[in-house]
Amino acid sequence: MTKSPVTLRKTETKTEPKIVKTSTSDTPALKMMALGGLKEIGKNTWVFEINNEIMLLDAGLSFPDDGMPGVNIVLPDMTYLRENKHKIKGMIVTHAHEDHIGAIAFQLKQFEIPVIYGPRLAMALLEEKLTEAGVLNRTELRRVAPRDIVRIGSSFFVEFIRNTHSMADSFSVAINSPAGLVIHTGDFKFDHTPVDGEFFDIQRLAEHGEKGVLCLISDSTNAEIPGYTPSERSVYPGLERAFASAKGRVIVTTFASSVHRLSIILDIAEKQGKIVGVIGRSMLNVIAHARNLGYIKCRDELLQPLQNLRHYRDDQILILTTGSQGESNSALTRMANGSHRQLQIQAGDTVVFSSNPIPGNTIPVVRVIDKLISLGANVIYGKDKGIHVSGHGAQEDQKLMLNLVRPKFFFPTHGELRMLMQHSKMAQEMGIPKENIVIAENGDVVEVCVQHIRIVDKVPSGVELVDASRDGVVKGEVLRDRQQIAADGIVTVAATIGLDGKLATELDVQLNGVVSLIERSQLTTHIQKVIEDTLGNRWADFVHNNGEKSEVDWVGLRYQLERDITRMLKNQMQSRPMLVLLLQKSISGSSKPPMAITSLTTTPAEGKRRRTAAVS
């Protein structure tokens, strides 16, 4: 169960923690490294280290691209954390988006985190995740409120500062260490009319700026967009018009974690006399927890099970669903494909995309939209419809943050390289010297102290890929195999060879996912000729006399056959299918069945061989 934090509340203490001060020349430097979230969108994971103590901030995931077949989740490389797990004193969570908390359960499977502090909503959702993963006993969850100050180890005091974002219950944090004060904005925009009435604590940011901030780490997502990001409330009229103009059922898709957006949609549905059905486990979970915590307020009767929808007219029905990013297994995509078990798209439905595609998802989203239109749905989407607004601040929001905090050093984060560079340019225009700004990439160890900010080292910073089991890590060689299979398929060859060095039975050749102008019978003939030629020319090289007994180097023979067959396949098929060679030996004059020596899996493009089984 989550617990209330052991905190130092500003309202309960007359003085700030002693550690709030500007570092001097004899104080240690703070090491800051992002394992994800730099020069990319997603998997935001931060490590802060000083005095041999590590504090973690967020641990996010991202989702696979088309070059990652069979991969469900992309995590940051956790090698550094595994190797230094004894230094980890705790974690800070800024908010509940998956790109900030989605990797925590995977971390806890590999090492313990003594305590995790975070917002009530984030902790409620995280508790459910950790319970499902069976790792809740490997940490202690503590909920915080605005302006709570918590201690991590002996080196870190962290104050939670309410901010505004598309996710309810979101925070920026002020990190106090012996090196000085660092402000990490988390994801933010300055929303002056927040849906939940929780205003950005601008006053507290300004107070820290007045006292002196060593370094600002700031969200760069919308650094290329001029002006301010509009309030979340700005989507209300557009959604209201879209729902009111619909002649039949309304199906709305948005990010499951966009609590403010969900609250607006439910409020409009209530006013227009509609009932709401919810599809998608993640959306159901978020709505349930947000209602329990008071971030979503609606009558119980407004939300109805899907099986009850048949009792209402189409124009009374609103359905909330996941799938705004065109995810292949999402509810909306299955509706578009006609494969959803509970709901089918019908002519007259209005489908509203209250979201924009995140980078890399445009094509899947467009495909879903086209399929929905072909089924007769009216699809409302696009930036000009006024039905979506970003949760990240644009240029003027970012400038306001810089003005309030007035840091000595600046570290832009949460964005692709062009965004980080544009944010850096803005900071320079506002008076921060170029030498006081660092543009880093994942794994860079950034050292900051009163004298300087600079990159001093590098730690492992790649990705760890997780398949559908949620436990199996897809290593590099496995991913290459999957890519090879997806590209050119598999050729499986089963051959039985006698002790006389000849084929003892007919070959068995199977093609899976292979496109070839050569008939299977012709291909079998080519493979048989290769094997017979190799046996005829090289058999003696693999037979060794040991007194009266001869021994065959079956492993060496297998490798040679594999090389020769691979070369032939490449020449004959003009492609590079994966070869699986199943080699058996036959004992002449024996009634026993052939005995399997081993199987070999090889990827011709890589020229690699791996023994995958050995049976005697």
N, C-alpha and C positions, 0 to 999 in steps of 0.2 A: 504493500500500500504506500501511496505517497504520503509524505509527512510535511508539516509546516516547517519552514526553514529556521535554523538557528541563525539569527541575523542581528545586525546592528542597525536599527531603524533610526533614520535621521531625527524623527520626531521623538525618539526615546533617549537620545544622547545629545549632550551639549557641545561635544567636540567631534571633529572628523577623526577617522582612524589615523594613528600616528604616521602611517606610511604615506599619507598624502603630502608629498613635497617634491620639489624639483631635484633631480639627481645632480650630484657634484662629481668632480673629476675622480674621486676615490670610490664611487659607488659602482657596482657591477652593471654590465650591459644586459639588456633584455633581448633574448633571441625570439624572433617571431617567424613562423613558417606556415605557409598554407600548403596542405597536401592536396587540395582541390579548390576550384573556384577562381583561379587566376588564368587569364587568357582562355576562358571558357565560361559557359553558363551551367551551373550545377555542381554537385558533390562538394559543397562548401565545408571545409574541414580545417580548423586552425589549431596550432600548437604554440603555446607560450612557455618559455623555459628560462629560469633564472635560479641561481643557488642550488643547482642539482634537483630542482622541482619542476614538474610539468603540469600546466593547466590546459585542458582542452576547451575549445569553444566551437560548438556545433559539430555535427558529423553527418554530412549529407550524401545522397546518391544522385546518379543521373540514369538515363535510360539508353539502351543500345541503339546504334545506327544500323544501316543495312548491311554493313560488313561484319556483323557479329551474330551469325546464325545461332539460334538456340540459347542466346544470352537474354536474361530477363532484367538484370540489374547491373549497373556499373558503379563500382566503389573506388575510392582512392586507394593507392598502395599503402598498406599499414605496416610495412616492414619496420620503419623507424619506431613506431609505437610498440610493436611487439618486442623489439630489441631493448626498449627503454621503459617497459611497463612498470618496473620498480620505482620509477620517478613520478608516475602519474598520481596526482593528489586529488583530482576532481575535474568536473566539466561544468561549463556554463552553456545553457541553451537560450538562444535569442527569441525563437518563435517556432511554430509547429509545421512549417512547410517541409515536404519530403527531402528537398535538396539541402535541408539543414538538420533533420533528425533521422532520416531514413536509414543511415548506416550504423546507428548506435547499437542496435541489436547484434549486428555482425561483429562490431568491435568487442562487445561483451562475451561473445563466443570465444574470443582469442585472449582477452585479458580483462581483469577486473578494473572498474572505475569506482573508487570509494564512495563518491557522492556526485549526484547530478542535480544542479539547481536550474530552475526554469519557470516560465509562466504556468499558470494553472491549466490552461487548455493544452499546452504542449505536454505537460506532465501527465495529464489524463490520457491523451492519445498514446504517449510513449509507454505508459504503464500497460496498456492493452497490447502494444506491440511486443514488449519484453515478456509479458506473460505467455503470449502465443509462442514466442521463440524459446521459452523455457530458461530465460536468463535473468529474470527479475531479481533473483537472489544474489546476483553478482554486483549489485549496486544499491544505493539508497536514493530514492527520488524525493526532492524537497521543493515545494512550491514557494514562489516568491511573489511579492507585490511591488508596485512602483516605489522607488527610492529605498528598497531594501538593500542593505550592504551585507555581503556574505564573505566568509574567509575560506580560501582554498590553500591548504598547506600552511606554511609559515610565511610565504612570500607574496601572496596575492590577496588583496581585498577588492571585491568587485561590487559596484553599485549598479542596480538595474534602473534604467531611465525609460519611462514610457515613450514609445514612438507610435507613428501611424503607418500602416501597411495594408495590403489586401487581406492579410491574415489577422484576425482578432488576437488580442493579448500578445502584442509584440513589443520588443525592447531593444534599445541601444544599451551599451554597457560602458562604464568607466572602470578601467582596470588599473588599480594602484599596485605598484611593485617598487622595490628599492631603486629601480632605474628611473622612475617617474610615472606620470599619469598618461595612459593611452586610452583614447576613446575609440571603440569599435561601433560603428553606426548600426550594424545589422542591416537588414533590408528596410528601406524607409522611403516615405514621401511626406511632405508637410500637408496633411489633410486638416483643414480648419473647420470642417463640418463633418466629423467622423460619424459613421452610422451608429456606433455604440456609445457615443458621447465621451469616449476616452481620448482626451486631447494629448497631442505631442507635448512633452514637458520641456518646452523651449527654455523656460526660465532656468532649469537645472543645467542644461547644456551651457547657457550663457554664464552661469556662475562658475562652472569649471573653466570656461574660456577666460574668465576674468582672473582666476587664480594662476592659470598657466597649464597648458596641455603640451606634453612632450611630443606626442604623435597622434595623428588622426588616421584611422583605417576606415575608408568610406566606400559605400555602394556606388558602383560606376555604371550600372546597367543601362540607364537612359542618358548617358553623357553626350550622346550625339543629337539629342532632341531638345530644341530650344524651348524656353518658357518654363512654366510650372506644370506638373502633372495634375489634372483635375481631381477633385474630390470623388470619393467612391459614390457619393450621393448623385453625381452627375449622370449616372446611367439610369436613374429612376424613370425619367420621362420617356426615354427610348424604349425601355423594357415595357413600360405601361402601354405605350402605343402599339408595340408589337403584339402583346397579349390581347389587347382589346380588338384589334383588327382581324384576329384569327377566326375563321369560320368553324373550324373543327378543333381537334385536340391540339394542345400546345406542348411541345417537347423541348425542354431547355437543357443545354449542356454547358457546364462551366467547370472550373477547377473544383474538385471536391473540397479542397481546403479553404476556398474563398468564403469564409464565414459571413463577411459583410454582404457579399453578393447573394448568398443563399438567404440571408435575412431579408434583403430587399425583395427578392423573388417571392418569398412566402408572404410578405406583407401585401404585395400587389395582388397575388392570388386571392388572399382573404378579402380585399376590397372589391375584387371583381366577381366574387361569389364562386370561385373555383375550388375544387378539392385537389390535393397534391399526392401523387404517388412517387416514390423514390426508388431508383434502380442503381445498383452499384454499392458494393460493401463499404468502400471507403467513404462514400457520401453519406450512407446511413450512419456510420460510426461518428463522423464529424458532426452531423446534425444532432445526434443523440447527446454527445458530450457538450456541444455548444448550448443546447437547451438546458442541460443540467446545471451549467455554470452561468446561465443567464445571458449569454451572448446572442442567442436566438430566442425570441418570444413569439409564441403562436399557440392557438388552441390545439388540444390533442386531436379534436375532430377534423382539423384541417388536413392532417396527414392520414392517408388511407392505404391499407395493403393493396397490392396490385389486383388481387382477385375481387376486390370490392368495386373496381372501376366500372365493371359492366352494369352496375346499377345507376350510372349517371350518363347524361347526354355527352356527346363528344365535346361540345362547346363549354362544358363544365369541368373538363379534365385538364390538368397541367401535370406533366411528368418531368421530374428532375432526374438527370442521368449523367453518368460519367462518360468520358470519350471525347472530350473537347479537342484532344490532340491527335485524334485518328489512331489511337493505340489499337493494335490488331485484335486484342482479346477484350476490348472494352464493350460495354453494353450497347453504345450507339453504333459502333462498327458492326456488331453482330446484327443489330436491327437493319442497318443498311445492306448487309449481306443476306438478309432473310433467314438468319440462323438463330435468332433469339427465341428462347423457348416460351417466354411469357408475353412478348409484345411484337407485333408486326406493324411496319409502316404502312399506312393506307392513304389513298388520295384524299386531299383535304387537310392533312396534318400540317401544322406549322412547326418547323424545327428552328430554334433560335440558338446560335453559337455566341454565347456571352463570354467570349474569350478571343485571343489572337494566337496564332500558332507560335510556339517558341522556336528559336533557331533550329533548323533541321527537320521540322515537322510539317512544313508547308505542303509537301506533296501528299503525305498520308491524309491530311485534313481535306485537301481538295478532292481526293479520290472518294472520300466518304460523302462529301457534299454532292458530287456528281451522282453517286448511287442513290442518295436520298431523293434528288430531283427526278431521276429516272423512275422512281417508285411513285411519283405524283405528289411529293411533299413540297410545300413552299418553304424554302430555306432562307433565313435571314442571317446575314453574316457581314463582316467587314467593318473597318474603322469608321466609315462615314455614317453608320447606322446609330451611333450613340448608345450602344449596348455593352460596351466594354471599356474599361479604363485600367491603366497599368497601376501596379502597386509600388512602383519604383519612381523616385523623384527624377525630374528632368533637370536641365542645366541650372535653372534658377533655384530649384530646391537644393542642388548640390552646392551652389554658391552661398546660399543662406547657411548651410551647415558649416562651410568653411569660415564664414564670417562669425558665427556664434562661437565656434570652438577655438579659432585662431591658433592652430597648432604650430609648433616649431618645425616639425617634420610631417611629411604626408606620404601615405601608402594607399594608393587606389586599389580596390579589389572588386570582386564580383562582376566580372565582365570579360569580354573578349579583348584582344590586344588593342584594337582601334578605340574601344571604349575607355580602356585604361589610359591610353595616350591622350585622348581628348580631355579626360578628367585632369590629368597632369597639366595640360596646357591651361585649363581654367585656373588651377591653383597657382600657376606661375603668374598669370595675369592679375591675380589678386594679391601678389606680393610674396609668395613663398619661393625662395630661390630654387633654381633647378637642382642644385647639388643637395638640397634638403628633401628631394622627392625620389622615391625608389619605384621603379617598374620591375616587378619580379615575376617569376613563373613558379609553378608548383614545385615544391621541393627546395627552393632557395631558402637558405637560412639568413634572415635579415636581422642584423644587430643594430639596436638603437640605444643611445645613451645621450647625455647632455651635449657631447661634442659632435656626434655624427650619427648618420643612418647609412648602412651599407650592407651589401651582400657579402658574407664571409665564408659560406660553405654551401654544400648541396647534400640533400638526403634523398633516398629513393622516392620517386614521385609518379610512378606510372598508374596503371589501373588494375583492379582485381575484378574479374567478371564472374557473375553468379548465374547459374542456370535455374531451370524451373524448380529444382528441388529446394532452393533457398539455402542449401548447405554446401553444394558442390561448387568449388571454385574452378572456373574454366581457364586453365593455364594456357600459355602462349601456343604450345605445340598442339593442344586440343583445338584451340580456335583456328589454327592454320589447317588442321584436318577438316574441320567443319566448312571452312571457306572453300577448300579443295573439293569436297564432296558436293557443295552447293554449286560450284562452278562447272565441274566436269563429271561428277558421278563416281561410281565404284566399279571396278572389274575384279571379280573374285575367281580365282583359279584353284581347283583342288586336283592334286596330282599324286599318284601312288607310284613309288619307284622301288624296284627290286634290288636285292644285293648284287645282282649281275649288272647293275648300271643301266637298266632299261625300264621304260614305262610298263608298269604291270597291269594297269587298267586304262580305260578311256578317260580322257580329261573331262572334268565338269567345270564349265565356264558360265558364270552368271554376270549379267550386266544390270546395274541399278542406277538410274538417272543418267545414263550414257547416251549421247546422241552420236551416231556413227553411220557413215555410208556403207560400212562393211557389214555384211550379214554375220550373225553369230556363228554360223557354221564355218564361214571363211576365217573369222577371227580365231576360232578354236583350232583350225588347221594351221594358222600362222603361229599360234602359241605352241602347239604340239611340235612344229618343226624347230622352233627356238629351243625347246627343252631337249629334243632328240639331238640337235647339233651340239648343245652344251654338254650333254652326257657323253656323246661320242668323242668329243674333242678334249674334254676336261676331266672325265671321270677318274682317270688315274691320279690326277692331282689331289683328289680328296680321299683316296684309299691308302691306308698306312698298314704295312705288315707288322704284326707284333708276335713274333715267333710263328706258331702254327695258325694263329687267328688274325684275321684282317679286320681293321676298324675303319669305319667311314666317318669322315668329318661332315655330318649332315648339316650342321649350322653353316659352315663355310660354303657347302654346295647350295644351300638355300639362298645365301647372299648372292652368289654368282648367278643363279637362275633369276633372281629378282632383278638384278641389274640388266640382264639380257632381255627379259620380257618387257621391262620398262622402256628400254631403248626402242624395241619394236613397236610398242603401243604408241609412243610419241611419233614415230615415223609414219605409221599406217593410219592413225586416227586424227592427226593434227590437233590433238588436245592432250590434256594431262590428267586423266582420271586417276583416282587413288587405286593402287593395286593391293589386294589382299591375297597372299599366296599361302595356301594350306598344303603343306607337304607331309606325306605319309610314307613310311617304309613298309615294304611287303617282304616277309620272310619266306623264301622259296621252300616248297615242300611242307609247309606248316598248315595246319587246319585253322590256326588262329586268324582272326581278322587283321587287316593292316593296322599298324601301330602309328599313331600320330606323333610326329617329331616336334613340330612347332607350327605356328602361323606367323606370318610376317605382314605387317602393315607398313606401307611406304607411301610417301608423298613425292611423286617424281619431281615436282617443281622445286622442292627443297633438297632432293637428293639424300633424304634421311631414311634410315631403317630403324625400326623399333621392334623388338621381340614382344609380342602381345600375349602369347600363351605357350606353354610347354607341357606336354602330356606324355607319360610313358606307359 
